[in-house]
Amino acid sequence: MDATDAWDELVGALRPQLLRTARAILHDGEQAEDAVQDALVLAHLSRSRLRSGAAAPAWLTRITRNAALARLRAQRRRPTTAGAVPNGTAAPPPRLGSGPGPVGLAVQQLSPKLRQALWLRYVDGIGVDECCRIAGVARETFRSRLRIARQTLREELGNMPPQEHEGVHEDAVVEVPGVSLAPAPGPLIACVQACAQRAGRPLGVPVLSGLFGHAFEATYALGGADVWHSDLIEWEQFGQGLARTGVELETVERIANNPSVMPAPSQREWDDTLQSAYQRIQESVMRGIPALVWQPMSTQQRDTGLPAYGWGVVHGYDAGSGEYLVCHPHAGRYRVHFRSIGKSDPVGWLHVTVFLGPNESFVPAQAALQAARGGIALLTGEVVGGYVPPTPAGTPSTGTLATWQDEAQRNVCPREASVSHATYWSLARATAAGFCEWAAEVAPASAAAFTDAAASFQREAAELHRVAAGDADPKPIGQSVAHENDAVRALRSAVA
């Protein structure tokens, strides 16, 4: 097999992957085909720059991403009325040679015979002999046309800036407008809500709180010790909760300082991961969807007091400075360089999740029932949701609201601790009621049981609110525990 045949075989094998890459950016099959065609032409013209065959898949994917982004940017720049035709129907997407990208513009200047040669050989991937038969010319004539076409394009594209040559025209600042974070039981819920809504899955905070488990968290530490109520849940149920949102996702992550979980990366691997995350976020922002990012701040920002711990969203980027535009539940709005992500985390966890769009196979009833089963485990203490920070005497034992009731009656739990816990739990149970109302709608076979659970959680939230407001009487605590037990019985009936 000669080099040309090997190249054709490689391109043929990678073409489905390249199409998936382009579709993820453009959400249009025909536009994705055009982007891949642009990319393959550029790849053929630049093969001499490829040092290793093993690097070809990543190289071709990068060129395809850039070609797709070029088309996406061109679409955003065109007026909304552009592309209309006299009969009022939408104009067909541009094909090779008439597209908005630099490749299309360059190919458009070629003669029809040269364009045909490029199309047959480099886009359709047809062998030279078959190309000659289709074009109706001798082998040497066809090869001559290819040679002239390649040389013409090299000269034309070589006069463009490097970013244009790759199919990219960078705007200085690109951002998703109007991104804001709603109040929620945890930073993750607020961030996922903002991302999922823009990705076509408008789930409210109560629903997400139930899907991720925050609505049902019930961890109590003996003696009323501090509990990070939502922290561990966001680690333990992160993947399950995201899967229950019904959104197609793509994740980039790397851990630098915890080899028991993930091998320590080389500097090149770390840099490649940062670059990959940057590309995914660019694509997501261009689609109008913010990205979910863990601890999006630099070590310098952390050391100077920026409280950007936990989850935040990147809603834009500055291509000139390489900075992300961040919106964070605690730190507000600020910028951070894309190469700084991951360094402020104790174990060097670099994590980016982008939301691609609705998962068409999503079954809301199934997600509701799965979340309800997880909720029962949290409410009954089968699963410990919160995290109890170590104390000088060690980590206190944990229990549920029933343990809190017992200690409150024996005056073991300080009043200020009861107020703190009740403040969190009153909000959590209010969202649990909202989740159960949604579950009753999407899981009609269990609607009656979910409706009963919602009513019990609403009553529990009202009692907890009395404690949070400073009521020293332990009776509301006992009432809240009773209502929670009623809610658990209703949930068990719902999932039976």
N, C-alpha and C positions, 0 to 999 in steps of 0.2 A: 504494500500500500504506500503510494507516494504521499508527499506532504499535503498536496491539495485534497486528495481523497480523505486523508485523516482529518483535515480541517472540516470538510463537508460532513463527515460522520459526527464530529464533535458538535457542530452547529445543529445538526438534526436532532441529536440526543438532548441538547440543552434548550431547544426551541420552546417546549411546553413550559419549562421553568421560567424562561424569559417572558413568555406571555403572561404567566401568573404574576410576575413582578410588575409588568406594565399595567395589568388590570387592577392590581391593588392600589395603584396610584390614580388611574384615570377612571375606573369604574365604567368603562365603555369598551366592549369587545373590539369594535372596528378601530377605534383610536389606539387601543393597545397593539393591534396588528401593525398599524402604521408606525408606532414607536419602535417596535421590534425591527421593522424593515429599515428604519433610519439607523438603528443601532448596528445592524448587520452590515450595512454599507460602510459605516464608519469603521467597524471592526476590520473589514477586509482591507480598507485603505491603510489601517494602522497596524497590521499584523507584525510588521518588522519591529515594533516597540514592545512586543510580548516576548519576555525573556525565557519563560518556562511554560510548557504545555499544562503543567499542573495548576498554574495560576489563571488559565483561560476562563474557567467558569466564573470566578469572582470578577475578572476583568470584563467579561461580556455582560454580567449582571449589572456592574457599575455603569457601563455605557448605556444599557437599556434603561436603568433608573433615570439617568440624566436626560435621555431622549424623551422619556415619558414626562419628566418634570418640565421640560421645555414646552411640550404641548399643553400641559396643564397651565403654565404661566401665560401662554399665548391665549388660552381660553379666557382666563381671568381678565386679561387686558382688553379683549374685544367687547364692544358694547353688546348688551343683551339682545338687541335687534339684529346683530350681525348674523349672517348665514341664512336669512330668510329668503325664500324664493317666491316668485309671483303668485303661485297658487296658495300661499300661506303655510305650506308644510316646511318642516325643517330641512335645511340643506344637508346633503350627505357629507360625512366626514372626509377631510382631505386625504388623498392617496399620495403615495410617494411621488415627489416631483411637484406637488402643489401644496404641501403642508406648510404650516407657519414656522417650523423650526429652520435652523440654518442649513441642515442637510437638504430638506425639501427645496429651499430657495436655490441652493447650489445646483441640485439635480435639474431643477426647472430650466436652468439656462442651457442645458445640454440639448443637442439635436435629438429628434425622436429615435433615431437608430442607436445612438449612444445610450439613451435612457432605456431602450429595450434590452440592450446587452447587459446593463447593470441589473435590471430587474430579473431577467432570466437566470443569470449566473449567481448573483449574490443574495437576492431576496428569495426567489423560488428554489434556489439551490440545485438547479438542473445541471446535469453533466454537460461538458463542452460539446460533445457530438450531438446530443439532443438539442442543445441551444442552436447549433448550426442548422439543424433540420428545420426548427421553428422559424428562425430568421431567414432561411433560404439563402445562406451564403456559405462560402468555403471556410474551412477551419481557420486558416491564417487571417482571413478577413474578419472573422468574429473576434479572434484574439487581438487583432489590431484595434478594433472598436473598444474592447475592454481596456486596452492599454491607454488609449487616448482619453477615455472617460475617467479612468483612475487618475491620470496625470492632471487633467483639468480640475477635478475635484480637490486633489491635493493642493494645487495652487490656490484655488478659491478658498478652501477651508483654512489653508495655512496662513492666510492674511487676517484671519479672525483671532480675537483674543483667546487664550487657552480655554476659558470657561465656555465660550461660544462653540469652540471646536468639539467639546464634549456634549454639546446640546443644551447647555445651561446658560440662561441669562439671569443673573442674580439681582433681585431687588434688594435695596439696602435693608429695609425692615419689613418683614411679613408677619402678620399676626391674625389670630382668630378674634374678631371683634365681639365685644359684649360678654366676655367670660367672667363669671363671678361664682363664688362658692357659698352655698347655702349653709345655715347653721345645722349641725349634725352631731350625733353622739361620738364621732371620731373623725379625724382628718381624712382617713381613707374614704369614708362614705361621702363626704363633701366633694372630694376630688373625683371619685368614680361617677358621681351623679352628673358633674359638669361634662365629663368626657363621654359617658354613655348617651346623654341627651343629644349631643352634637353628632353622635354616630348613628342616630336613628332609633335609639331605645330610651325614650323619655321616662325613666323610672324615678319616682319620688324618693325622698330621704327615708320615709317609713318603710317602703318596700325594700330598698337596699339595706337598711338596718336589719331587716329580717333575713334577707338572703345571705348576709355576711355573719349574722349571729349577734351583732351588737345589741339588738333589741331585747335579747334574752339573757344577756350576761348577768350573773348573780353572785359573783365571788365576794366573800366577806372574810376578812382576816381577823383572827381572834384578838380581842382587846381593842378592836376598832382601828387597827394599824392601817397605814396607807395602802391603797390598792390602785394600780394603774389599770383602770377598768377595761379599757378597750385595746391596750397595747398588745397583749399576747394574742388576742383574737385576730388582730390584723396580720399576725404572722401565721398562726396555725390554720386559719380558715381563708387565707388570702386567695389561694388558687381555686378552692371550691366556690367561694363567693363570686369570683370573676366568672367562672363557668356558668353560674346560675343567672347571670345578667342577660344571657342570650345575645352576646356581641362577639363577632370574630375578632381575635386578638393576635398581636405579634409582640414578642418580648425579646429584649436584648439585656443580658445581664452578665456580670462577672464579679467574683469575690477575690480580693487581693490578699487578704491576711488570715484566711481560715482554711488551711489545706485539708482539714478533716471533712469539710463540706465540698470544696472545689479546689483542684490543684492551683497553686499560685501561678499567675500568668507571667510570661516574659513581658518586657517593656513593649515589644512590638505587638504582642497579643492584646495588651491593655490599650495601646493606642488604636489598634484596629477596632476594638469594641467601642471605644469612645466615638470613633468616626462612623461606625455602623449605627450607633444610637443617634448621632447627629443627622444622618441621612434619613432614618426612619421618622424622626421628629419633623424634619423639613417636609417630608411627604405628607405627614399627618396634618400639619398646619396648612399646607397648600390645599388639602381636602376640606379644611374648615373644622378640624377636630383637634382639641388640645390633647397632650400626651401626659400620662401618669408617670411621675418620676419620684424615686426615693431620695429623701434628704437633699434637695437641689440647692446646695450651697457649697462654697469653697471653704477650706480650712481657715483662711483669713477672715471670711465673713462669720464663721462659727466663733472664732476666737475674739472677735470684736462685738459679740453679743447678738447676732442675728438669730432669732429663734425659729429657724427653718428646719426643725426636726420633723421626722416622719415624712408623710406624703405631701407632695405638692403637684401642681400641673404646670407644664410649659405650654403657653398659649401663643408663642411667637419666637422669632429668632432675628438676629441682626447679622446678615451675611458679611457685612463689612468688618465687624469686630469679633465675630464668632461667639456672640453671647446669646443665651436663652433669655426669653422674657418669661418670668415666673409669677404665678399667683399662688400664694401659700395661705392656709387657714390661720396661721399664727403670725407669720412674718409679713403678710400683705404682698405688695407688688415690688419687684426688684429685678436685677439682672445678675446672671452668673455666666462665666465663660464655660463653653461646652466641655473643655478639657478638665474642669475642676470637679465635675460630677463624680461621686463615689469616694473622694478623698476624705471627706469630713466624717464618714461613717467609721465606727471603731474597727470593723472588720473589712473595710474597703468594699462595701456592697454597692456596686453600680447596677441599678435596675431601671429600665424604661419599658413601659407597656404602652403600645399604641392601639387604638380602637379602630378597626377597619370598617365596620358596618354591621348591620343586623345578621345574626346567624339564622338562616331560614329554617333550620331544623329544630329551633328552640321550641320547647313545650312548656309554657308557663305553669301549668298544673303540676308537672313533674318537679320543676324547680321549687314551687311552693311547698310541696310535700317533703322534699329533701331538706329544705330549710327548717320546716317544722320539726322533723326528727332531730336535727341538730339542736334546735331550740329546747326541746325537752331535755336533752342531755345536759345542756348548760344550766337550765333552771333547777334541775334536780341534783346538780353537783357531780354527775357522772363524768363531766368534762369541766376542768377548771379553766375559765375563760380569762380572768384577769391575771395580773402579775403582781405579786407581793414583793416589794423591794426588800433585800436583806436588812436586818437590824443588828445592833451590837449583840443582842441575845440570840441571833439566828433568825431564820425565816419563820414567822408565826404559822400555825396551822390554819387552814382555811375551811370555810363552810359556806352555806347559802344564807338566804334571808331568814330562815328558821333559826340559824345560829345567832344572827343579829338580834332577833326578837328575844331569845333567851338571855343574851348578855345585856340587852337594854333593860329587861325586867330586873336583872340582878345588879344594875348600875355598874357593870363592868365596862361597857362601851361609853366613852366620854360623849357628852352631848354634842360637841363640835364635830366629832367623827360621824355621829348619826346624821347630823345636818349635811355633811359633805357627801356621805353615801346616798342619802335620800335624794339629794339634788340630782345626782347622776341617774339613779334608778327611776325617778319620776319621769325624766325625759325618755329613758330607754323603754319603759313600759307604755308610754304614750305612742312611741313609734311601733311597738309590738302590736298595739291595737290597730294602728293603720295598716301594718303588714297583714294582719289577719282579715281585715276588711277586703284587701286586695285579693288575698288567697281565696276568700269566699266567692269572688267573682270569677277567678280563673280556674278554680277547681270545684265546679258545681256539685259533684258527687259528695263533697265534704263541706258544702256551704253552711249547713246548719251548725256543725261543730265549730267551724272557724268563726262564725258569727257569735257563738257563745263565748269563745275564747277572747274575741275582741272586746265584748262587754266586760268580762272579768278583768282584762288588762286596763281598761279605762277606769274601772272602780279602784284598782290597785294604784294607778297613777295618781288619782285624786287623793288617796290616803297618804301616799309618799310625799305629795306636794305639801301636805299639812306639816309633816316632819321637817321637810326642807325649809319651810317658812319659820321654823323655830318652836313648834308645838312640843312641849316637854312631856306631854302625856304619852306613855308607851302604847296606849290603846291603838292609835293609828298604825303602829308597826304590826301589831297582831292582826289587825284587819287586812293590811296589805298582804301579809303572808297567807291568810285565808283566801283572799281573792286570787293570789298566784296559784295556790293549789287547785282552785276551781279551773283556772286557765290551763294548767297542765293536764287535768282530766279531759278537758275539751280538746286539747291538741292530740292527746292519745287517741281519742275517738276519731279525730280527723284523719290520722295516718293509719288507722287500723285497716 
